[in-house]
Structures are given as structure tokens and as C-alpha cells.
Amino acid sequence: MIDGILGIILLLGGAFCLIAALGVVRMPDVYVRMHASTKAGTLGVGLIGMATAGLVAESGFVVKAFVVVAFLIITAPVGAHLLGRAAFKANTPFWKGTTEDPAVQNFREPD
């Protein structure tokens, strides 16, 4: 029974990774692509790590799986923030369907 549940979690993690990959290919601009890859990719890798740790169930492997997942959870948002900030500073155009808040529309950080 546990193997079946962990197998479903593993497939679910793979599905989220596939959704992240499709989001990177299909989304219209860098900001939306960045969001799709970090959210779904992190969740997918987290589920895969959790399922493989449960399936293998050796203490050394479980620790390594949790370290990998924790590293990704810590670094993915930071990397996405830096990519978004670099794209914003480089005046990368937004998708034409993007709506902006008029109060911050002309905001640019000083160089």
C-alpha cells in the first residue's frame, strides 16, 4: 500500500515537472516563464525527492534527498528574484496582456 502511494506521489512530482517545462516553453514573457518554472518545478522536485526517500528508505539516501529538496526550496526563489530583477533592469518588455499598477508603472531603481 505504501509503495502505491509513493508511486502516485512520484508520478505527481513528474507531472508538476512536466507542467513547469511546458510553462517555460509556452508562456509569453520572461516574468511568467520564471514564475512557471520556479513554482511547479520546486513542487515537482520536492514530491519526487519525498517519494524516492520513502521508496529507498536508507538513512543516507533519505538525508541526501532532503538536503537536495531543501537546497532547491531555498535557492529557487532567490534565483527567480535575481532573474526577474535583471530582466526588469534591462528593460525587458512585458507581455502585451500584462496590466500594471499606475502608481508603480514608471518606477525604476537607480543604477
C-alpha positions, -999 to +999 in steps of 0.1 A: +000+000+000+028+024+009+046+017-024+015+025-043+010+058-025+047+067-030+044+057-067+015+081-071+035+109-054+064+102-077+041+104-108+026+136-094+060+151-090+069+141-126+036+157-137+045+190-120+080+190-136+063+184-170+040+213-163+070+235-154+087+226-186+056+233-207+053+266-189+088+276-198+081+268-235+046+282-238+044+313-216+047+347-233+074+366-215+104+361-191+085+370-160+057+345-165+082+318-176+102+324-145+071+320-123+060+288-140+094+272-137+101+280-101+067+272-086+058+240-104+095+228-107+101+232-070+069+214-061+077+186-086+113+181-074+100+182-038+075+155-044+100+133-063+125+137-035+100+128-009+088+097-029+123+084-036+133+089+000+103+068+011+109+041-016+146+037-009+143+042+029+181+041+036+191+067+061+220+081+040+198+084+009+169+100+029+193+126+042+207+133+008+172+136-007+161+161+020+192+181+015+186+183-022+150+194-017+159+219+010+186+234-012+162+238-041+135+253-019+160+278-006+177+287-039+148+287-064+131+318-051+164+337-048+174+327-083+140+337-097+141+370-079+176+378-093+165+368-129+134+389-126+153+419-113+179+416-140+152+414-167+134+444-152+166+465-150+174+455-186+140+469-196+128+436-209+094+442-224+063+428-207+037+407-225+011+430-240-016+414-218+002+424-186-016+450-165+005+474-144-003+494-113-002+531-124+014+540-091+045+519-098+044+520-136+073+543-141+093+531-111+129+523-119+156+517-093+186+539-095+217+523-111 
